[in-house]
Amino acid sequence: AVVSTQSTGGRAAPPPEQRSTITFWRGGFTVDDGPLRKMDDSANKEFLSAVMKGEIPQELVRKARGAEVHVNMVDKRTEEFVPPKPVLRPFSGSGFKLGSPVPEVVSSSGSAMRAPTNPPTRPSVDVDESAPVTSIQIRLSDGTRLVTKFNHTHTVGDVRNFINLSRPGAPTSYALMTTFPNKVLGDDAASIKDAGLLNACIVQRKS
C-alpha cells in the first residue's frame, strides 16, 4: 500500500511550519508584511510564475529552511496597498528573580498544561528518498491544511488515498483542484509530475 497509518508515539516531532500570506493589490503584491512588489518587475517574474502554476515559490521554500510551507493567498486587487502600522505590544508576562524556582505553566482554565496521553495518528506516505521527491500542500474543504511529501511517480489517486486516511469516515466523493489557474484533477492514474503538481497547492471541493 502506498499510504499507511502510523502512530506518532515515540517518533520524532513533525517538522515546524512556515506560514506565509501573498496578498494581491491594485498596484502589485506583498508577501506577509513586506513592501509592495510590482507585478511587472523582472525580479518578481519567477515568483509570480510559480504562483500562477499553483506551485510554492522557491523564495518561500528557501526561507522555510526545511520547514513545511503553508501559503495563503488573498485577493485585494480592487484596493490600494496600505503599509501596515507597526504594533507595539507591552510586556504582559510575570517576572521572577534569578535563582527562583521555574514557575509552573498554567492554562486559562487554571489546570497545568499536560501533553495528550493518546496522540492522534497521522497518515504517512511511502516515499522513496532515493528518487525525486516533492511536497504538496492540500487544503481540505473543512479549512484544514495538510502538507506531505510524495515521489514524482506517485499518482493523483495516491493523493486522494492520503486525504481519505487523514479523514476516516468523511465522504470520499469530492473533487481535487489546482489553484491559479483552477483545474480539476480528474485522472487518478496520472502521476504527480505529469499532472503538474510538483511543489503545488491543491484544494478539495465537495461534490
Secondary structure as UniProt FT lines:
FT   STRAND          3..7
FT   TURN            9..10
FT   STRAND          17..25
FT   TURN            26..27
FT   STRAND          28..31
FT   TURN            32..33
FT   TURN            39..40
FT   HELIX           42..44
FT   HELIX           45..52
FT   TURN            53..54
FT   HELIX           58..64
FT   TURN            65..66
FT   STRAND          68..76
FT   TURN            77..78
FT   TURN            98..99
FT   TURN            108..109
FT   STRAND          121..125
FT   TURN            129..130
FT   STRAND          133..139
FT   TURN            141..142
FT   STRAND          145..151
FT   TURN            152..153
FT   HELIX           156..166
FT   TURN            168..169
FT   STRAND          174..178
FT   TURN            179..182
FT   STRAND          183..184
FT   TURN            188..189
FT   TURN            192..196
FT   TURN            198..199
FT   STRAND          200..206
//
